[in-house]
Amino acid sequence: MTSQSEEDTQQIARDLASRLKAGDVVLLAGPLGAGKTAFARGLAAGLGIDPDEVSSPTFTLIHEYRGGRLTMYHADLYRLERAATDDLGLEETGAADGVLAIEWAERLTHRIPGAILVEISLVDETTRRIMIRTSGEEETS
């Protein structure tokens, strides 16, 4: 898909959120400034959570947003070199009852089978190419 604006990116994420169920993991990958946090805001909106509450959890590692159809757990691995979700305790967040969105997912040391991989690439200053696929056993994030 192609996004021409932050609003487009959020709409693509809202559409994805409408299909998410408890326990789903969304891996957000792409360069700095690609729109990963904007995508996370769209996921929140699609889950019925106020998107204005969503900010990059760069300094706290993970934020929890309640009040929607599902709780959204939003992690950011930007400040980490490489990390395993079990080392970070992400599996212990209670994300099985909600949705876990992980920014900078390319920094994970292992794959998460069944996770939804969202790769955002820069085309130009406002245009983004967004690829969404489910990661399989043989794929890496």
N, C-alpha and C positions, 0 to 999 in steps of 0.2 A: 504494500500500500504506500501511497505517497501522501505526505502531510505538507500543506503549504503554510501552516501557522500553528501556534501553540494550541489554539482552539481545535484545529483538526486533530492534533495529536491526542488531546483530551477526549475527543469524540470517539476516536478509534479505541481508546482505553475503556471508555464507558461501554461501548459495544461488547468488548471482551468481558468486562466485569459482569454483564448480564448473564453470562454463561458459566461463571465461576461457582464452585461449590466448596463447602468446608473442607479444608485439608489441601486445597490447591496451592501450588507454589508458582509464582511468576518471577522469572529471572530477567532482569533488565540489563542489557549490555549496550555499550556504545561509548564514544569518546566524550570528553568533558564538553558540556554545553549542547549535547545532542537532544536533550529533552526527557531524560529518564525521570526526573522529579515531576515534570509536567504530565508524563504518562501515569505516574503514581497518583497524581491529583485526579486524573480522569478515572482511574480505577476506583478511588474513594467515592467519587461522585456516582459512579455506576453502582456502587454498593449501598448508596444512600447516606454516605458520610459527607459532611461539609468539606469540600475540597480546599477551602481557605484555611482549614486547620492543618493541612498537610504541608510539612516542610522537610527539607533534606535532613535526615538524622545523622549527618556526618560526624557530629561531635558526641552523640549519645549512642551510636550504633543502631538502636532500634526504637521506633515509636510505635505505640499502640493506639488505634483509633476505633472507638466503639460508637454505637448509635445507628448503625446501618443494618442491612440485611445480614451481613456477616461482619465480624471484627476484622480489621485490616492491621497486620503487623508489617511495618515498613523498615527494612534494614538497609544500611549503606556501608559497603566494604571499601570505600575510597581510601581511607587512611590505613588500610591493612595491605601488606605485601601480597600474601596468599593466605587463604584461610579455609578451614573445614567447618561446615555448619555445626558439626557436633562439638568441635573445640570452642565455638562461640556460644553454644547453648541455644541455638536457634530452634532446634527441635523441642526444647523445653519451654518455649514461650507460650504454649497453648495453641499454637497455630493450627493444630488439627481441628480446632473449632472455628477457625477463620481462614483468612487468606494471608499468605506470607509473600510479600513483594521484596525482592532483593536487588538493590542497585549495585552496579559494578560486579555483576555476577561472574564476569570473566576472571575474577580473583579467587573464585572457589577452587579448591584443590581436587574436588571430586564432582562427579555428575550426580544429579538428582533425577532419577528415573521418573518419567511422567510429568516433570515440571514443564511449564509453558515458557519457552524462550522467546523473548522480545528483543530483537536486535535493531537498534536505531542507528542509522548512518547519516552523516551530513552530506547533503547534495550541494547546497549553497547556504547563504545566511539565514534564510527562512524555510527552506525546503528540506524535508527529512524523508528518507526511505525507511519504512518500518516493516520488518519481516517477523511474523509470529508463527511459531511451530512448537509442537510438543517434542521435548527431548526424549530420545529413546535410550535404551541401554548402551548402544554403541556410540552415541553422540556425547560430546563434552560441551560444557558451557563456557 
